[in-house]
């Protein structure tokens, strides 16, 4: 059974979240308005500190020039919501959740997993924006600058800074998912509308917190520690046990500061890098909380005489959005693949069937944190292809150290403080001369852990190596 849950007024959050992070409520423009949204006075004032966002309610507004094409662009339909906007109305009374987990102060994705597990139903939380995305993806508003590949601007945050889609510019003009976002979801760089100037701006992403986790100061990258410090009344205050079909772990309520694994816990409280309640490379959801996991053996490869009708002829047709942006299914990034292929309606309409089917077991994709449940047909192999012998599974993570360069050792500097000296001032240029983009650094893997923590980890076979905790 599948249940679609609509979102309503911020009833639970108002009971649970401290006033300091909910008091500011923005009124976004609607169709027919002529005055664009430029931010809220409180947040427009410059600050050297990383500041909290409203955990529920509006953190940004969709820009006026994008509203006319969408019927739901009135009232809250033109808003980009905060990370904890998971509020469920009584359209369906989830009595099954009583005593089985409190979803107040829990982000959209985790709340969806909790309700789906305890209530024995597949839950889709919709109604967050004009695109009706369940994970703040704003797919229908995403567009790309054709010359650079950088995503175009979508909206304006409460602090007046721009909000863009997920891709940064590349030299080939195809763009790629940003890997250097700070703890707030922001970065320093040149955007399609910044006239060649380096600015600080926010980007949407296909992982927590999806939109904006905090407001950066625009001077330097926000760290996880600085993000947590912005929420002294919530981060580290209300820990709860979360159980889903994938397992159990601890969750820090009303704390939108997530690492690359999707954990919002401080290091001292982690038992593993990836939260136990998340799907992982080897995890399949449990059917219900009262039934023990059932393991079904994998079917053996059919013999050459097997019935050929056991598979379905599939196409790899891109959807209209991909076509309009001159993109194909095979060129999708891991994040884009997972974001599209996990949507049943996407594969049901016949889009990218072959790519979604083939990549569902791609170990590089899975170990990069972008696994997805595939709901489409079992596709026949591409014409003229044969099933190769599976390659050895890559390690889930690799040991990383912070080996300093000779220059750093000579000046008694460590990687962490050395990189902090450069990144606040020349962010864009810093990535070009340090970490993955520096041949000597890449060969010797200098400052591997510090580079990885800043989103510039070293790669192997074009896949970012995940540093073990």
Residue pairs with C-beta under 8 A, 6 or more apart in sequence:
1 120
1 121
1 122
2 121
2 122
2 123
2 124
3 92
3 119
3 121
3 122
3 123
3 124
4 123
4 124
4 126
5 88
5 89
5 91
5 92
5 115
5 123
5 124
5 125
5 126
6 89
6 91
6 126
6 127
7 85
7 86
7 87
7 88
7 89
7 125
7 126
7 127
7 128
8 87
8 88
8 89
9 87
10 22
10 56
10 57
10 85
10 87
11 87
12 87
12 103
12 104
13 22
13 55
13 56
13 57
13 84
13 85
13 87
13 104
13 105
14 22
14 56
15 104
16 104
16 105
16 253
16 254
17 55
17 56
17 84
17 105
17 234
17 254
18 233
18 234
18 254
20 52
20 233
21 52
21 53
21 54
21 55
21 231
21 233
21 234
21 254
22 54
22 55
22 56
22 57
23 54
24 40
24 42
24 43
24 54
24 158
25 54
25 57
25 58
26 37
26 40
26 57
26 58
26 61
26 79
26 158
28 37
28 58
28 61
28 62
28 76
28 78
28 79
29 35
29 36
29 37
29 61
29 64
29 67
29 78
30 67
30 73
30 74
30 75
30 77
30 78
31 67
31 68
31 73
31 74
33 64
34 64
36 63
36 64
36 156
37 61
37 63
37 64
37 155
37 156
38 44
38 156
38 160
39 156
39 157
39 158
39 159
39 160
39 161
40 158
40 159
42 158
43 51
43 157
43 158
43 159
43 160
43 215
44 159
44 160
46 217
46 218
47 217
48 217
48 219
49 217
49 226
49 230
50 183
50 184
50 214
50 215
50 216
50 217
50 222
50 226
50 227
50 229
50 230
51 159
51 214
51 215
51 217
51 230
52 214
52 215
52 230
52 231
53 59
53 82
53 83
53 158
53 212
53 213
53 214
53 215
53 256
54 82
54 158
55 82
55 83
55 84
55 105
55 234
55 254
55 256
56 81
56 82
56 84
56 85
56 87
57 79
57 81
57 82
57 85
58 76
58 79
58 80
58 81
58 82
58 158
59 80
59 81
59 82
59 83
59 157
59 158
59 211
59 212
60 79
60 80
60 155
60 156
60 157
60 158
60 163
60 202
60 211
60 212
61 78
61 79
61 80
61 155
61 156
62 73
62 78
62 79
62 80
62 129
62 130
62 141
62 154
62 155
63 153
63 154
63 155
63 156
66 141
66 154
66 155
67 73
67 78
67 130
70 77
70 130
70 131
70 140
72 129
72 130
72 132
73 130
77 129
77 130
78 130
79 129
80 129
80 136
80 138
80 154
80 155
80 157
80 163
80 211
80 212
81 128
81 129
81 136
81 211
82 211
82 212
82 256
83 107
83 108
83 208
83 209
83 210
83 211
83 212
83 213
83 256
84 105
84 106
84 107
84 108
84 254
84 256
85 108
85 128
86 103
86 106
86 107
86 108
86 111
86 112
86 125
88 94
88 103
88 111
88 115
88 125
94 115
94 118
94 119
96 118
96 119
96 120
97 103
97 114
97 115
97 118
97 119
100 118
100 243
100 289
101 114
101 118
101 240
101 241
101 242
101 243
102 240
103 111
103 114
103 115
104 253
105 234
105 238
105 240
105 253
105 254
106 114
106 240
106 242
106 251
106 253
107 208
107 209
107 256
108 125
108 128
108 134
108 135
108 136
108 210
109 135
109 208
109 210
110 242
110 244
110 251
110 277
111 125
112 123
112 124
112 125
112 134
113 244
113 245
113 246
113 277
113 278
114 242
114 243
114 244
114 277
115 121
115 123
116 122
116 123
116 244
116 245
117 243
117 244
117 245
117 285
117 286
117 288
117 289
118 243
118 289
120 287
120 288
124 134
125 134
126 132
126 133
126 134
128 134
128 136
129 136
129 138
130 138
130 140
130 141
131 137
131 138
131 139
131 140
131 141
133 139
135 206
135 210
135 339
136 204
136 210
136 211
137 204
137 206
137 210
137 339
138 154
138 165
138 204
139 321
139 339
140 321
141 154
141 165
142 151
142 152
142 154
142 165
142 166
142 204
142 321
143 151
143 152
143 165
143 325
144 150
144 151
144 152
144 165
144 167
144 175
144 325
145 151
145 152
145 169
145 175
145 192
146 173
146 325
146 326
147 173
148 169
148 170
148 173
148 175
148 192
149 167
149 168
149 169
149 170
149 172
149 173
149 174
149 175
149 176
150 164
150 167
150 168
150 169
150 175
150 191
150 192
151 164
151 165
151 166
151 167
151 168
151 175
151 203
152 164
152 165
152 192
152 193
153 162
153 163
153 164
153 191
153 192
153 193
154 163
154 164
154 165
154 204
155 162
155 163
156 162
156 163
157 163
157 202
157 212
157 215
158 215
159 215
161 186
161 199
161 200
161 201
161 202
161 218
162 191
162 193
162 199
162 201
162 202
163 201
163 202
163 203
163 204
163 211
163 212
164 191
164 201
164 202
164 203
164 204
165 203
165 204
166 177
166 178
166 203
166 204
166 205
166 206
166 335
166 336
167 175
167 176
167 177
167 178
168 175
168 176
168 177
168 178
168 180
168 187
168 189
168 203
169 175
169 189
169 190
170 176
174 331
176 333
177 205
177 206
177 333
177 334
177 335
177 336
178 187
178 203
178 205
178 455
179 455
179 456
179 457
179 464
180 187
180 431
180 454
180 455
180 456
181 187
181 203
181 205
181 455
182 216
182 221
182 222
182 223
182 454
182 455
183 213
183 214
183 221
183 222
183 223
183 224
183 226
183 227
183 257
183 258
184 202
184 212
184 213
184 214
184 215
184 216
184 222
184 227
185 202
185 203
185 204
185 205
185 209
185 211
185 212
185 213
186 200
186 201
186 202
186 203
186 212
186 216
186 221
186 222
187 200
187 201
187 203
187 221
187 427
188 198
188 199
188 200
188 221
188 427
188 428
189 198
189 199
189 201
189 427
189 428
190 196
190 197
190 198
190 199
190 428
191 199
191 201
198 427
198 428
200 216
200 218
202 211
202 212
204 210
204 211
205 335
206 335
206 336
206 338
206 339
206 370
207 258
207 260
207 262
207 335
207 369
208 256
208 258
208 262
208 264
209 256
209 258
213 227
213 256
213 257
213 258
214 222
214 226
214 227
214 230
214 231
214 256
214 257
216 222
219 424
220 420
220 423
220 424
220 425
221 423
221 424
221 427
221 454
224 257
224 259
227 235
227 256
227 257
228 235
228 236
228 255
228 257
228 266
229 235
231 254
231 255
231 256
231 257
234 253
234 254
234 255
235 252
235 254
235 255
235 257
235 264
236 252
236 255
236 266
237 253
237 254
238 252
238 253
238 254
239 250
239 251
239 252
239 253
239 269
240 250
240 251
240 253
241 248
241 249
241 250
241 251
242 248
242 249
242 250
242 251
242 275
242 277
243 277
243 289
244 277
244 278
244 285
245 285
245 286
245 287
246 276
246 277
246 278
246 279
246 280
246 283
246 284
246 285
246 286
247 276
247 277
247 283
248 276
248 277
249 271
249 275
249 276
249 277
250 265
250 269
251 264
251 265
251 275
251 277
252 264
252 265
252 266
255 264
256 264
257 264
258 264
260 369
260 455
260 466
261 273
261 274
261 275
261 278
261 369
262 274
262 275
262 278
262 369
263 270
263 273
263 274
263 275
265 275
267 469
270 469
272 469
273 397
273 466
273 468
273 469
274 280
274 369
279 285
279 371
279 373
280 366
280 371
281 363
281 366
281 367
281 371
281 396
284 293
286 293
287 293
287 294
301 387
302 310
308 380
310 378
311 378
311 379
311 380
311 381
312 377
312 378
312 379
312 380
313 379
313 380
314 353
314 354
314 357
314 376
314 377
314 379
314 380
315 350
315 353
315 354
316 328
316 329
316 330
316 352
316 353
316 354
316 355
317 329
317 350
317 351
317 352
317 353
318 327
318 328
318 329
318 351
318 352
319 340
319 346
319 349
319 351
319 352
322 328
322 329
322 332
322 351
322 352
329 351
329 352
329 354
329 355
329 356
330 355
332 340
332 352
332 355
334 364
334 365
334 368
334 370
335 370
337 355
337 356
337 359
337 365
337 370
337 372
338 365
338 370
338 371
338 372
340 346
340 351
340 352
340 356
341 347
341 352
341 355
341 356
341 359
341 360
341 372
341 374
341 376
342 372
342 373
342 374
344 375
344 376
346 352
346 356
347 353
347 356
347 374
347 375
347 376
347 377
348 375
348 376
353 376
353 377
353 379
354 379
354 382
356 374
356 376
357 374
357 376
357 377
357 378
357 379
358 379
359 365
360 372
360 374
363 391
363 393
363 394
364 394
364 461
364 463
365 371
367 394
367 395
367 396
367 463
367 466
368 463
368 464
368 466
369 466
381 387
394 460
394 463
396 466
397 465
397 466
397 467
397 468
397 469
398 465
398 466
398 467
398 468
399 467
399 468
400 445
400 448
400 449
400 452
400 465
400 467
400 468
401 448
401 449
402 414
402 415
402 416
402 447
402 448
402 449
402 450
403 415
403 444
403 445
403 446
403 447
403 448
404 413
404 414
404 415
404 418
404 446
404 447
405 441
405 446
405 447
408 414
408 415
408 418
415 446
415 447
415 449
415 450
415 451
416 450
418 447
419 430
419 434
419 447
419 450
419 451
419 454
422 430
422 434
423 430
423 454
431 437
431 456
434 441
434 447
434 451
434 456
435 441
435 442
435 447
435 451
435 454
435 456
435 457
435 458
436 442
436 451
436 456
436 457
436 458
436 459
437 456
440 446
441 447
441 451
442 458
445 458
448 457
448 458
448 467
449 467
451 457
451 458
452 458
452 464
452 465
452 466
452 467
453 467
457 464
457 465
457 466
457 467
458 464
458 465
459 465
